[in-house]
Amino acid sequence: MKGFKKLALVAAIAAPLTSAHALESLDDSVLSDMTGQSGVSIDLKARVLIDEVV
């Protein structure tokens, strides 16, 4: 029961924080000034050596 009280307290504290990130609509004039990159690019350079497979 003690764990449930802690969980309820954390949930009560976190609930108002999640509503602070509300979505808002943007009109076309604002969106035309936006720039960005589509997709996600991950550049990974790895050096992997396998000495022994057991």
PDB file of N, CA, C and O in Angstrom:
ATOM      1  N   MET A   1       0.818  -1.192   0.000  1.00  0.00           N
ATOM      2  CA  MET A   1       0.000   0.000   0.000  1.00  0.00           C
ATOM      3  C   MET A   1       0.857   1.248   0.000  1.00  0.00           C
ATOM      4  O   MET A   1       0.478   2.271  -0.571  1.00  0.00           O
ATOM      5  N   LYS A   2       2.032   1.162   0.652  1.00  0.00           N
ATOM      6  CA  LYS A   2       2.917   2.319   0.705  1.00  0.00           C
ATOM      7  C   LYS A   2       3.430   2.681  -0.688  1.00  0.00           C
ATOM      8  O   LYS A   2       3.560   3.860  -1.016  1.00  0.00           O
ATOM      9  N   GLY A   3       3.720   1.667  -1.506  1.00  0.00           N
ATOM     10  CA  GLY A   3       4.173   1.896  -2.872  1.00  0.00           C
ATOM     11  C   GLY A   3       3.098   2.551  -3.727  1.00  0.00           C
ATOM     12  O   GLY A   3       3.396   3.375  -4.592  1.00  0.00           O
ATOM     13  N   PHE A   4       1.843   2.177  -3.477  1.00  0.00           N
ATOM     14  CA  PHE A   4       0.740   2.763  -4.222  1.00  0.00           C
ATOM     15  C   PHE A   4       0.606   4.245  -3.915  1.00  0.00           C
ATOM     16  O   PHE A   4       0.308   5.034  -4.811  1.00  0.00           O
ATOM     17  N   LYS A   5       0.819   4.638  -2.665  1.00  0.00           N
ATOM     18  CA  LYS A   5       0.731   6.054  -2.297  1.00  0.00           C
ATOM     19  C   LYS A   5       1.816   6.866  -2.984  1.00  0.00           C
ATOM     20  O   LYS A   5       1.575   7.990  -3.423  1.00  0.00           O
ATOM     21  N   LYS A   6       3.020   6.291  -3.078  1.00  0.00           N
ATOM     22  CA  LYS A   6       4.107   6.991  -3.767  1.00  0.00           C
ATOM     23  C   LYS A   6       3.791   7.128  -5.254  1.00  0.00           C
ATOM     24  O   LYS A   6       4.029   8.179  -5.849  1.00  0.00           O
ATOM     25  N   LEU A   7       3.259   6.075  -5.846  1.00  0.00           N
ATOM     26  CA  LEU A   7       2.905   6.109  -7.253  1.00  0.00           C
ATOM     27  C   LEU A   7       1.808   7.139  -7.514  1.00  0.00           C
ATOM     28  O   LEU A   7       1.861   7.868  -8.504  1.00  0.00           O
ATOM     29  N   ALA A   8       0.820   7.198  -6.630  1.00  0.00           N
ATOM     30  CA  ALA A   8      -0.255   8.175  -6.782  1.00  0.00           C
ATOM     31  C   ALA A   8       0.275   9.600  -6.649  1.00  0.00           C
ATOM     32  O   ALA A   8      -0.179  10.495  -7.361  1.00  0.00           O
ATOM     33  N   LEU A   9       1.227   9.820  -5.748  1.00  0.00           N
ATOM     34  CA  LEU A   9       1.816  11.142  -5.567  1.00  0.00           C
ATOM     35  C   LEU A   9       2.600  11.553  -6.810  1.00  0.00           C
ATOM     36  O   LEU A   9       2.488  12.691  -7.264  1.00  0.00           O
ATOM     37  N   VAL A  10       3.385  10.644  -7.358  1.00  0.00           N
ATOM     38  CA  VAL A  10       4.150  10.950  -8.568  1.00  0.00           C
ATOM     39  C   VAL A  10       3.217  11.245  -9.733  1.00  0.00           C
ATOM     40  O   VAL A  10       3.468  12.170 -10.505  1.00  0.00           O
ATOM     41  N   ALA A  11       2.156  10.480  -9.867  1.00  0.00           N
ATOM     42  CA  ALA A  11       1.195  10.702 -10.948  1.00  0.00           C
ATOM     43  C   ALA A  11       0.493  12.046 -10.791  1.00  0.00           C
ATOM     44  O   ALA A  11       0.238  12.729 -11.784  1.00  0.00           O
ATOM     45  N   ALA A  12       0.180  12.431  -9.566  1.00  0.00           N
ATOM     46  CA  ALA A  12      -0.481  13.706  -9.324  1.00  0.00           C
ATOM     47  C   ALA A  12       0.438  14.881  -9.635  1.00  0.00           C
ATOM     48  O   ALA A  12      -0.019  15.927 -10.095  1.00  0.00           O
ATOM     49  N   ILE A  13       1.724  14.709  -9.384  1.00  0.00           N
ATOM     50  CA  ILE A  13       2.679  15.782  -9.673  1.00  0.00           C
ATOM     51  C   ILE A  13       2.942  15.870 -11.176  1.00  0.00           C
ATOM     52  O   ILE A  13       3.072  16.970 -11.713  1.00  0.00           O
ATOM     53  N   ALA A  14       3.021  14.737 -11.854  1.00  0.00           N
ATOM     54  CA  ALA A  14       3.361  14.717 -13.269  1.00  0.00           C
ATOM     55  C   ALA A  14       2.185  15.100 -14.165  1.00  0.00           C
ATOM     56  O   ALA A  14       2.409  15.546 -15.290  1.00  0.00           O
ATOM     57  N   ALA A  15       0.960  14.948 -13.716  1.00  0.00           N
ATOM     58  CA  ALA A  15      -0.206  15.207 -14.556  1.00  0.00           C
ATOM     59  C   ALA A  15      -0.259  16.651 -15.062  1.00  0.00           C
ATOM     60  O   ALA A  15      -0.498  16.843 -16.254  1.00  0.00           O
ATOM     61  N   PRO A  16      -0.054  17.666 -14.243  1.00  0.00           N
ATOM     62  CA  PRO A  16      -0.098  19.035 -14.777  1.00  0.00           C
ATOM     63  C   PRO A  16       1.054  19.334 -15.732  1.00  0.00           C
ATOM     64  O   PRO A  16       0.911  20.183 -16.611  1.00  0.00           O
ATOM     65  N   LEU A  17       2.179  18.665 -15.583  1.00  0.00           N
ATOM     66  CA  LEU A  17       3.323  18.916 -16.449  1.00  0.00           C
ATOM     67  C   LEU A  17       3.082  18.422 -17.865  1.00  0.00           C
ATOM     68  O   LEU A  17       3.568  19.031 -18.819  1.00  0.00           O
ATOM     69  N   THR A  18       2.346  17.339 -18.021  1.00  0.00           N
ATOM     70  CA  THR A  18       2.098  16.805 -19.352  1.00  0.00           C
ATOM     71  C   THR A  18       1.132  17.672 -20.131  1.00  0.00           C
ATOM     72  O   THR A  18       1.208  17.693 -21.360  1.00  0.00           O
ATOM     73  N   SER A  19       0.243  18.376 -19.495  1.00  0.00           N
ATOM     74  CA  SER A  19      -0.705  19.223 -20.217  1.00  0.00           C
ATOM     75  C   SER A  19      -0.074  20.536 -20.656  1.00  0.00           C
ATOM     76  O   SER A  19      -0.678  21.276 -21.433  1.00  0.00           O
ATOM     77  N   ALA A  20       1.114  20.838 -20.181  1.00  0.00           N
ATOM     78  CA  ALA A  20       1.780  22.084 -20.569  1.00  0.00           C
ATOM     79  C   ALA A  20       2.287  22.026 -22.005  1.00  0.00           C
ATOM     80  O   ALA A  20       2.566  23.066 -22.603  1.00  0.00           O
ATOM     81  N   HIS A  21       2.407  20.834 -22.563  1.00  0.00           N
ATOM     82  CA  HIS A  21       2.916  20.671 -23.920  1.00  0.00           C
ATOM     83  C   HIS A  21       1.763  20.469 -24.899  1.00  0.00           C
ATOM     84  O   HIS A  21       1.764  19.509 -25.670  1.00  0.00           O
ATOM     85  N   ALA A  22       0.801  21.353 -24.873  1.00  0.00           N
ATOM     86  CA  ALA A  22      -0.373  21.229 -25.734  1.00  0.00           C
ATOM     87  C   ALA A  22      -0.006  21.593 -27.171  1.00  0.00           C
ATOM     88  O   ALA A  22       0.900  22.391 -27.412  1.00  0.00           O
ATOM     89  N   LEU A  23      -0.714  21.006 -28.102  1.00  0.00           N
ATOM     90  CA  LEU A  23      -0.502  21.309 -29.507  1.00  0.00           C
ATOM     91  C   LEU A  23      -1.303  22.540 -29.897  1.00  0.00           C
ATOM     92  O   LEU A  23      -2.398  22.771 -29.383  1.00  0.00           O
ATOM     93  N   GLU A  24      -0.754  23.319 -30.799  1.00  0.00           N
ATOM     94  CA  GLU A  24      -1.497  24.459 -31.314  1.00  0.00           C
ATOM     95  C   GLU A  24      -1.409  24.440 -32.829  1.00  0.00           C
ATOM     96  O   GLU A  24      -0.391  24.044 -33.395  1.00  0.00           O
ATOM     97  N   SER A  25      -2.471  24.867 -33.477  1.00  0.00           N
ATOM     98  CA  SER A  25      -2.470  24.850 -34.931  1.00  0.00           C
ATOM     99  C   SER A  25      -1.715  26.066 -35.469  1.00  0.00           C
ATOM    100  O   SER A  25      -1.724  27.140 -34.867  1.00  0.00           O
ATOM    101  N   LEU A  26      -1.067  25.870 -36.608  1.00  0.00           N
ATOM    102  CA  LEU A  26      -0.314  26.938 -37.259  1.00  0.00           C
ATOM    103  C   LEU A  26      -0.930  27.203 -38.619  1.00  0.00           C
ATOM    104  O   LEU A  26      -1.318  26.270 -39.322  1.00  0.00           O
ATOM    105  N   ASP A  27      -1.020  28.459 -38.986  1.00  0.00           N
ATOM    106  CA  ASP A  27      -1.578  28.764 -40.305  1.00  0.00           C
ATOM    107  C   ASP A  27      -0.493  28.675 -41.375  1.00  0.00           C
ATOM    108  O   ASP A  27       0.686  28.527 -41.055  1.00  0.00           O
ATOM    109  N   ASP A  28      -0.886  28.764 -42.633  1.00  0.00           N
ATOM    110  CA  ASP A  28       0.040  28.563 -43.746  1.00  0.00           C
ATOM    111  C   ASP A  28       1.155  29.600 -43.790  1.00  0.00           C
ATOM    112  O   ASP A  28       2.267  29.278 -44.209  1.00  0.00           O
ATOM    113  N   SER A  29       0.890  30.831 -43.372  1.00  0.00           N
ATOM    114  CA  SER A  29       1.926  31.861 -43.430  1.00  0.00           C
ATOM    115  C   SER A  29       3.060  31.550 -42.448  1.00  0.00           C
ATOM    116  O   SER A  29       4.225  31.818 -42.740  1.00  0.00           O
ATOM    117  N   VAL A  30       2.725  30.992 -41.304  1.00  0.00           N
ATOM    118  CA  VAL A  30       3.757  30.610 -40.336  1.00  0.00           C
ATOM    119  C   VAL A  30       4.519  29.394 -40.839  1.00  0.00           C
ATOM    120  O   VAL A  30       5.743  29.332 -40.725  1.00  0.00           O
ATOM    121  N   LEU A  31       3.798  28.428 -41.392  1.00  0.00           N
ATOM    122  CA  LEU A  31       4.437  27.203 -41.875  1.00  0.00           C
ATOM    123  C   LEU A  31       5.339  27.459 -43.078  1.00  0.00           C
ATOM    124  O   LEU A  31       6.314  26.734 -43.274  1.00  0.00           O
ATOM    125  N   SER A  32       5.035  28.477 -43.890  1.00  0.00           N
ATOM    126  CA  SER A  32       5.875  28.748 -45.058  1.00  0.00           C
ATOM    127  C   SER A  32       7.250  29.260 -44.652  1.00  0.00           C
ATOM    128  O   SER A  32       8.198  29.150 -45.430  1.00  0.00           O
ATOM    129  N   ASP A  33       7.376  29.812 -43.462  1.00  0.00           N
ATOM    130  CA  ASP A  33       8.667  30.293 -42.981  1.00  0.00           C
ATOM    131  C   ASP A  33       9.481  29.204 -42.285  1.00  0.00           C
ATOM    132  O   ASP A  33      10.652  29.424 -41.976  1.00  0.00           O
ATOM    133  N   MET A  34       8.896  28.045 -42.034  1.00  0.00           N
ATOM    134  CA  MET A  34       9.570  26.955 -41.339  1.00  0.00           C
ATOM    135  C   MET A  34      10.485  26.205 -42.295  1.00  0.00           C
ATOM    136  O   MET A  34      10.149  25.996 -43.461  1.00  0.00           O
ATOM    137  N   THR A  35      11.641  25.804 -41.789  1.00  0.00           N
ATOM    138  CA  THR A  35      12.546  24.960 -42.557  1.00  0.00           C
ATOM    139  C   THR A  35      12.940  23.782 -41.685  1.00  0.00           C
ATOM    140  O   THR A  35      12.823  23.833 -40.460  1.00  0.00           O
ATOM    141  N   GLY A  36      13.397  22.746 -42.311  1.00  0.00           N
ATOM    142  CA  GLY A  36      13.789  21.580 -41.533  1.00  0.00           C
ATOM    143  C   GLY A  36      14.288  20.486 -42.442  1.00  0.00           C
ATOM    144  O   GLY A  36      14.525  20.699 -43.631  1.00  0.00           O
ATOM    145  N   GLN A  37      14.440  19.327 -41.872  1.00  0.00           N
ATOM    146  CA  GLN A  37      14.944  18.180 -42.601  1.00  0.00           C
ATOM    147  C   GLN A  37      13.948  17.046 -42.433  1.00  0.00           C
ATOM    148  O   GLN A  37      13.504  16.754 -41.322  1.00  0.00           O
ATOM    149  N   SER A  38      13.605  16.417 -43.528  1.00  0.00           N
ATOM    150  CA  SER A  38      12.675  15.298 -43.431  1.00  0.00           C
ATOM    151  C   SER A  38      13.432  14.034 -43.081  1.00  0.00           C
ATOM    152  O   SER A  38      14.560  13.835 -43.534  1.00  0.00           O
ATOM    153  N   GLY A  39      12.829  13.192 -42.289  1.00  0.00           N
ATOM    154  CA  GLY A  39      13.429  11.925 -41.936  1.00  0.00           C
ATOM    155  C   GLY A  39      14.478  12.038 -40.851  1.00  0.00           C
ATOM    156  O   GLY A  39      14.735  13.116 -40.316  1.00  0.00           O
ATOM    157  N   VAL A  40      15.067  10.921 -40.541  1.00  0.00           N
ATOM    158  CA  VAL A  40      16.100  10.849 -39.511  1.00  0.00           C
ATOM    159  C   VAL A  40      17.337  10.209 -40.133  1.00  0.00           C
ATOM    160  O   VAL A  40      17.252   9.175 -40.795  1.00  0.00           O
ATOM    161  N   SER A  41      18.459  10.826 -39.913  1.00  0.00           N
ATOM    162  CA  SER A  41      19.705  10.298 -40.441  1.00  0.00           C
ATOM    163  C   SER A  41      20.640   9.988 -39.276  1.00  0.00           C
ATOM    164  O   SER A  41      20.887  10.833 -38.416  1.00  0.00           O
ATOM    165  N   ILE A  42      21.149   8.770 -39.266  1.00  0.00           N
ATOM    166  CA  ILE A  42      22.081   8.367 -38.216  1.00  0.00           C
ATOM    167  C   ILE A  42      23.377   7.947 -38.892  1.00  0.00           C
ATOM    168  O   ILE A  42      23.408   6.985 -39.659  1.00  0.00           O
ATOM    169  N   ASP A  43      24.427   8.668 -38.603  1.00  0.00           N
ATOM    170  CA  ASP A  43      25.743   8.355 -39.160  1.00  0.00           C
ATOM    171  C   ASP A  43      26.521   7.592 -38.100  1.00  0.00           C
ATOM    172  O   ASP A  43      26.861   8.140 -37.052  1.00  0.00           O
ATOM    173  N   LEU A  44      26.794   6.350 -38.374  1.00  0.00           N
ATOM    174  CA  LEU A  44      27.455   5.497 -37.393  1.00  0.00           C
ATOM    175  C   LEU A  44      28.697   4.886 -38.022  1.00  0.00           C
ATOM    176  O   LEU A  44      28.624   4.159 -39.013  1.00  0.00           O
ATOM    177  N   LYS A  45      29.816   5.193 -37.431  1.00  0.00           N
ATOM    178  CA  LYS A  45      31.072   4.586 -37.859  1.00  0.00           C
ATOM    179  C   LYS A  45      31.551   3.710 -36.713  1.00  0.00           C
ATOM    180  O   LYS A  45      31.896   4.205 -35.640  1.00  0.00           O
ATOM    181  N   ALA A  46      31.568   2.421 -36.947  1.00  0.00           N
ATOM    182  CA  ALA A  46      31.938   1.489 -35.888  1.00  0.00           C
ATOM    183  C   ALA A  46      33.051   0.574 -36.381  1.00  0.00           C
ATOM    184  O   ALA A  46      33.093   0.179 -37.546  1.00  0.00           O
ATOM    185  N   ARG A  47      33.920   0.261 -35.488  1.00  0.00           N
ATOM    186  CA  ARG A  47      34.987  -0.696 -35.771  1.00  0.00           C
ATOM    187  C   ARG A  47      34.756  -1.886 -34.843  1.00  0.00           C
ATOM    188  O   ARG A  47      34.941  -1.795 -33.630  1.00  0.00           O
ATOM    189  N   VAL A  48      34.355  -2.982 -35.433  1.00  0.00           N
ATOM    190  CA  VAL A  48      34.006  -4.161 -34.649  1.00  0.00           C
ATOM    191  C   VAL A  48      34.999  -5.265 -34.967  1.00  0.00           C
ATOM    192  O   VAL A  48      35.231  -5.593 -36.131  1.00  0.00           O
ATOM    193  N   LEU A  49      35.575  -5.826 -33.934  1.00  0.00           N
ATOM    194  CA  LEU A  49      36.498  -6.948 -34.086  1.00  0.00           C
ATOM    195  C   LEU A  49      35.952  -8.136 -33.307  1.00  0.00           C
ATOM    196  O   LEU A  49      35.606  -8.021 -32.131  1.00  0.00           O
ATOM    197  N   ILE A  50      35.882  -9.273 -33.980  1.00  0.00           N
ATOM    198  CA  ILE A  50      35.444 -10.504 -33.319  1.00  0.00           C
ATOM    199  C   ILE A  50      36.631 -11.446 -33.305  1.00  0.00           C
ATOM    200  O   ILE A  50      37.054 -11.954 -34.343  1.00  0.00           O
ATOM    201  N   ASP A  51      37.157 -11.669 -32.121  1.00  0.00           N
ATOM    202  CA  ASP A  51      38.317 -12.544 -32.002  1.00  0.00           C
ATOM    203  C   ASP A  51      37.928 -14.019 -31.895  1.00  0.00           C
ATOM    204  O   ASP A  51      38.619 -14.892 -32.421  1.00  0.00           O
ATOM    205  N   GLU A  52      36.814 -14.285 -31.207  1.00  0.00           N
ATOM    206  CA  GLU A  52      36.454 -15.670 -30.950  1.00  0.00           C
ATOM    207  C   GLU A  52      34.950 -15.775 -30.794  1.00  0.00           C
ATOM    208  O   GLU A  52      34.317 -14.950 -30.136  1.00  0.00           O
ATOM    209  N   VAL A  53      34.391 -16.802 -31.411  1.00  0.00           N
ATOM    210  CA  VAL A  53      32.969 -17.082 -31.272  1.00  0.00           C
ATOM    211  C   VAL A  53      32.850 -18.382 -30.489  1.00  0.00           C
ATOM    212  O   VAL A  53      33.408 -19.400 -30.897  1.00  0.00           O
ATOM    213  N   VAL A  54      32.139 -18.363 -29.381  1.00  0.00           N
ATOM    214  CA  VAL A  54      32.021 -19.548 -28.547  1.00  0.00           C
ATOM    215  C   VAL A  54      30.618 -20.110 -28.686  1.00  0.00           C
ATOM    216  O   VAL A  54      30.294 -21.122 -28.064  1.00  0.00           O
TER     217      VAL A  54
END
